[in-house]
Amino acid sequence: MWVGAALGLAASVALGPLLSRWLFGIAPVDGPTIAGALLAVIVVAVIATYVPASRAARADPAIVFRAD
């Protein structure tokens, strides 16, 4: 997750000037906007991994192994 966030941050900083004609009202490399988007992606990733992991932690291993 952190590697993807770092690569995305690097790509957004590198490609921001190339996409500047489609950015209205913000600079090509706008710190608060990039930080907000990065935070949103991290929060979604944590929630998306927490829900299945918590369900798996509640499962009884004996029942799970018998089902296979």
Backbone as a chain_set.jsonl record, in Angstrom:
{"seq": "MWVGAALGLAASVALGPLLSRWLFGIAPVDGPTIAGALLAVIVVAVIATYVPASRAARADPAIVFRAD", "coords": {"N": [[0.828, -1.183, 0.0], [1.899, 1.26, 0.812], [3.963, 1.553, -0.982], [2.618, 1.831, -3.391], [1.289, 4.224, -2.841], [3.463, 5.963, -2.658], [4.513, 5.751, -5.262], [2.333, 6.73, -6.724], [2.245, 9.346, -5.749], [4.704, 10.322, -6.673], [4.257, 10.086, -9.433], [2.111, 11.855, -9.769], [3.292, 14.297, -9.164], [5.217, 14.384, -11.164], [3.69, 14.25, -13.536], [1.912, 16.306, -13.289], [2.507, 18.969, -14.368], [2.242, 18.342, -17.119], [-0.451, 17.857, -17.346], [-1.604, 20.289, -16.911], [-3.285, 21.923, -18.435], [-5.823, 20.931, -18.083], [-6.399, 21.359, -15.465], [-8.229, 23.331, -13.424], [-8.187, 26.129, -11.509], [-6.364, 25.189, -9.655], [-2.901, 24.707, -8.908], [-0.411, 23.011, -10.921], [1.177, 21.339, -9.292], [-0.099, 20.979, -6.497], [0.052, 21.025, -3.164], [-1.886, 20.632, -0.908], [-4.084, 19.524, -2.32], [-3.04, 17.192, -3.503], [-2.248, 15.868, -1.174], [-4.736, 15.505, 0.062], [-6.057, 13.807, -1.778], [-4.337, 11.608, -1.67], [-4.612, 10.879, 1.02], [-7.34, 10.164, 1.003], [-7.303, 7.896, -0.668], [-5.688, 6.179, 0.836], [-7.262, 5.85, 3.158], [-9.526, 4.544, 2.081], [-8.289, 2.19, 1.172], [-7.419, 1.063, 3.601], [-9.872, 0.608, 4.897], [-11.024, -1.164, 3.036], [-9.387, -3.377, 3.32], [-9.577, -3.973, 6.004], [-12.204, -4.823, 6.622], [-12.674, -7.456, 5.329], [-10.556, -8.805, 6.617], [-11.231, -8.669, 9.314], [-13.555, -10.213, 9.314], [-12.486, -12.693, 8.589], [-10.878, -13.187, 10.788], [-12.736, -13.69, 12.743], [-13.776, -16.12, 12.063], [-14.172, -19.592, 12.709], [-11.493, -21.745, 12.75], [-11.644, -24.56, 12.571], [-14.144, -25.087, 11.423], [-13.839, -23.793, 8.999], [-11.758, -25.296, 7.788], [-13.008, -27.769, 7.584], [-14.906, -27.245, 5.675], [-13.603, -27.224, 3.271]], "CA": [[0.0, 0.0, 0.0], [2.735, 2.456, 0.9], [4.733, 1.656, -2.22], [1.687, 2.386, -4.369], [1.065, 5.629, -2.503], [4.668, 6.708, -3.027], [4.579, 5.804, -6.726], [1.285, 7.643, -7.164], [2.673, 10.704, -5.413], [5.757, 10.684, -7.619], [3.65, 10.241, -10.758], [1.304, 13.075, -9.802], [4.211, 15.438, -9.208], [5.881, 14.376, -12.467], [2.747, 14.46, -14.629], [1.092, 17.492, -13.035], [2.698, 20.013, -15.381], [1.727, 17.898, -18.411], [-1.911, 17.903, -17.31], [-1.994, 21.596, -16.382], [-4.361, 22.576, -19.182], [-7.1, 20.431, -17.594], [-6.538, 21.71, -14.054], [-8.814, 24.651, -13.306], [-8.243, 26.66, -10.155], [-5.285, 24.692, -8.795], [-1.589, 24.653, -9.542], [-0.082, 21.634, -11.342], [1.661, 20.592, -8.127], [-0.754, 21.616, -5.365], [0.271, 20.152, -2.007], [-3.095, 20.194, -0.199], [-4.921, 18.676, -3.176], [-2.38, 15.887, -3.601], [-2.323, 15.241, 0.15], [-6.121, 15.08, 0.283], [-6.318, 12.638, -2.614], [-3.542, 10.509, -1.124], [-5.268, 10.465, 2.26], [-8.586, 9.479, 0.659], [-6.969, 6.566, -1.189], [-5.194, 5.365, 1.948], [-8.406, 5.514, 4.019], [-10.315, 3.53, 1.379], [-7.522, 0.941, 1.177], [-7.441, 0.49, 4.954], [-11.223, 0.084, 5.134], [-11.232, -2.312, 2.158], [-8.66, -4.545, 3.819], [-9.959, -4.265, 7.386], [-13.479, -5.545, 6.698], [-12.482, -8.899, 5.126], [-9.649, -9.366, 7.617], [-11.957, -8.854, 10.576], [-14.434, -11.37, 9.135], [-11.655, -13.901, 8.604], [-10.388, -13.397, 12.151], [-13.831, -14.204, 13.569], [-14.158, -17.467, 11.621], [-13.611, -20.718, 13.451], [-10.629, -22.478, 11.815], [-12.096, -25.948, 12.388], [-15.256, -25.078, 10.477], [-13.312, -23.396, 7.691], [-11.017, -26.418, 7.211], [-13.943, -28.835, 7.25], [-15.676, -26.861, 4.493], [-12.815, -27.455, 2.035]], "C": [[0.874, 1.248, 0.0], [3.574, 2.645, -0.352], [3.86, 2.269, -3.308], [1.405, 3.854, -4.114], [2.265, 6.48, -2.893], [4.809, 6.827, -4.541], [3.524, 6.757, -7.292], [1.637, 9.089, -6.888], [3.749, 11.176, -6.386], [5.193, 10.919, -9.017], [2.83, 11.521, -10.842], [2.175, 14.324, -9.849], [4.876, 15.528, -10.587], [4.924, 14.735, -13.603], [1.861, 15.686, -14.441], [1.273, 18.597, -14.055], [2.184, 19.618, -16.77], [0.204, 18.008, -18.485], [-2.444, 19.275, -16.907], [-3.114, 22.264, -17.172], [-5.741, 22.079, -18.764], [-7.355, 20.761, -16.133], [-7.038, 23.144, -13.945], [-8.856, 25.054, -11.839], [-7.181, 26.123, -9.21], [-3.989, 24.672, -9.595], [-1.292, 23.21, -9.964], [0.445, 20.76, -10.205], [1.136, 21.322, -6.897], [-0.707, 20.66, -4.172], [-0.99, 19.711, -1.292], [-3.992, 19.281, -1.03], [-4.329, 17.274, -3.286], [-2.455, 15.154, -2.271], [-3.729, 14.739, 0.442], [-6.474, 13.839, -0.519], [-5.577, 11.418, -2.089], [-4.166, 9.978, 0.17], [-6.559, 9.7, 1.981], [-8.314, 8.063, 0.162], [-6.484, 5.652, -0.07], [-6.337, 4.941, 2.865], [-9.257, 4.427, 3.371], [-9.59, 2.188, 1.377], [-7.539, 0.273, 2.545], [-8.817, -0.103, 5.26], [-11.46, -1.175, 4.299], [-10.483, -3.548, 2.622], [-9.083, -4.93, 5.232], [-11.218, -5.123, 7.452], [-13.297, -7.036, 6.418], [-11.567, -9.542, 6.171], [-10.355, -9.589, 8.947], [-12.935, -10.021, 10.479], [-13.637, -12.669, 9.205], [-11.148, -14.198, 10.003], [-11.477, -13.969, 13.054], [-14.214, -15.636, 13.219], [-13.461, -18.521, 12.467], [-12.775, -21.57, 12.485], [-11.098, -23.916, 11.559], [-13.229, -26.028, 11.383], [-14.767, -24.736, 9.071], [-12.57, -24.565, 7.034], [-11.931, -27.573, 6.839], [-14.712, -28.51, 5.98], [-14.917, -27.138, 3.199], [-12.8, -28.873, 1.712]], "O": [[0.605, 2.193, -0.742], [3.864, 3.776, -0.742], [4.316, 3.13, -4.062], [1.293, 4.642, -5.053], [2.105, 7.59, -3.401], [5.181, 7.885, -5.048], [3.798, 7.503, -8.232], [1.357, 9.965, -7.706], [3.701, 12.308, -6.867], [5.609, 11.85, -9.706], [2.847, 12.201, -11.867], [1.823, 15.302, -10.507], [5.072, 16.624, -11.113], [5.306, 15.446, -14.532], [1.129, 16.061, -15.358], [0.283, 19.122, -14.565], [1.734, 20.482, -17.523], [-0.359, 18.225, -19.558], [-3.627, 19.404, -16.592], [-3.83, 23.1, -16.621], [-6.739, 22.737, -19.058], [-8.433, 20.465, -15.616], [-6.334, 24.075, -14.337], [-9.494, 24.387, -11.025], [-7.106, 26.566, -8.063], [-4.007, 24.625, -10.825], [-1.876, 22.279, -9.408], [0.177, 19.559, -10.175], [1.821, 22.17, -6.324], [-1.355, 19.612, -4.18], [-1.168, 18.512, -1.078], [-4.599, 18.357, -0.488], [-5.05, 16.283, -3.173], [-2.699, 13.948, -2.241], [-3.896, 13.661, 1.012], [-7.114, 12.923, -0.003], [-6.127, 10.317, -2.066], [-4.234, 8.767, 0.381], [-6.844, 8.701, 2.641], [-9.025, 7.129, 0.535], [-6.836, 4.473, -0.037], [-6.38, 3.792, 3.305], [-9.667, 3.483, 4.046], [-10.223, 1.15, 1.565], [-7.66, -0.949, 2.638], [-8.912, -1.194, 5.821], [-12.032, -2.147, 4.794], [-10.913, -4.666, 2.339], [-8.959, -6.093, 5.618], [-11.29, -6.054, 8.255], [-13.747, -7.84, 7.234], [-11.78, -10.689, 6.563], [-10.105, -10.583, 9.629], [-13.127, -10.745, 11.455], [-14.082, -13.637, 9.821], [-11.002, -15.365, 10.364], [-11.174, -14.66, 14.026], [-14.903, -16.298, 13.994], [-12.314, -18.355, 12.882], [-13.31, -22.067, 11.494], [-10.958, -24.425, 10.447], [-13.267, -26.951, 10.569], [-15.221, -25.314, 8.084], [-12.74, -24.8, 5.837], [-11.658, -28.287, 5.874], [-15.132, -29.425, 5.271], [-15.531, -27.271, 2.141], [-12.195, -29.273, 0.717]]}, "num_chains": 1, "name": "protein.A"}
